[in-house]
């Protein structure tokens, strides 16, 4: 799927090793599958490499521009230049080549669409173990499937095994950044952060906090003070380490006491820049139980009283919100993680996209594995479109793509680092194969516009369309 038209620097490397200079040695070094024994090579990262082919990225929210054309850039023959793990240039190949001068290694990507890495704003890595589990709605589903699966993570070796699989599957799906729930076990967060660091991924994660009897089962219950101290130690060790960031993670109000939520708020106050992730208003029975336990008229108010709302607070689901709760989300600049495959799978309901949009509430897209049914954000967008249709809203293809890339980055307060190909941003990107299946290939040939092509990707494509995934300029996944 790729060829090199200039590889002087690669030839120098192979000459130093006594090998015959050739394009294939460069390809082997650049695009071989990443393994646990590989290291990030400073020499590689210092290279200036240009990826030439069709390029698409969003540059603004299509809801906030006068003309849709002002929300994106598309270059039929584009050139993305990467150096030091960062985007150096992006534009029409003819213009970028003039600007860059000589000595640029060029990788021919003309058979694929160069696209920003996708962002998953809500996912549970331990629930890889029970994705696709039959029956039940939220509370019974947690008791029957989720909690027993998460109890296995008391073993550090098991944590490491699943963390490796999880990051591999994210990359296979073209997801380069994710906000992740671990389990109550400190080792689960440590395993995920280690695996993310090894691959240089931008991951936001946290150990789950659960202390309320009987809703937190014994095997997943930890005293509030212990969770506070373990979370504090994880923040000190991992928040800001390489590309790792920490999220204070009370699972949801039902499994936490008031004391634990107050300690979660204390962690946020003590550590500038940390995130908060939890769930709110997902299921009607959940809502009534939460309000009863906390003697509250509003589910959202439970978190508000604990000091958890704010620009870095990402709340999963927000399906059954009151008008006052949406208003408070906007006032505090809190974020909704929209999880359509999960909400449909558990029969939870439909998130009100119109209500969030009307108030300017940021919306991030979440796969929510394992109630969610795919780590592919392309497939998640497929279901997002249907959820919107059931509410009389047709999600524009540009809005869908924005939600999975730049919109997701902005939802996580990372719009200055990822989500588009603006110079200086981290070079997280994917190569999408628009002919990855016979059906997609056939329909692609009948498309008359770029927007039609984008909509096909968000409807018919999945992880099979991801030919390669790059993290900070380094190929971390290549489709075999």
Buried (B, 14 or more C-beta within 10 A) or exposed (E): BBEBEBBEBBBEBBEEEEEEBBBEBBBEBBBEEBEEEEEBEEEBBEBBBBBBBBBBBBBBBBBEBEEBEEBBBBBEEBBBBBBEBBBBBBBBBEEBBEEBEEEBBBBBBEBBBBBBBBBBBBBBBBBBBBBEBEEBBBBEBBEBBBBBBBBBBBEBEBBBEBBBBBBBBBBBBBBBBBBBBBBBBBBBBBBBBBBBBBBBBBBBBBBBBBBBEEBBBEBBBBEBEEBBEBBBEBBEBBBEBBBBBBBBBBBBBBBBBBBBBBBBBBBBEEBEEBBBBBBBBBBBEBBEBBBEBBEBEBBBBBBBBBBBBBEBBBBBBBBBBBEEBBBBBBEBBBBBBBBBBBBBBBEBBBBBBEBBBEBEBBBBBBBBBBBBBBBBBBBBBBBBBBBBEEEEBEBBBBBBBBBBBBBBBBBBBBBEBBBBBBEEBBBBBBBBBBBBBEEBEEBBEEBEEBBBBBBBBBBBBBBBBBBBBBBBBBBBBBBE
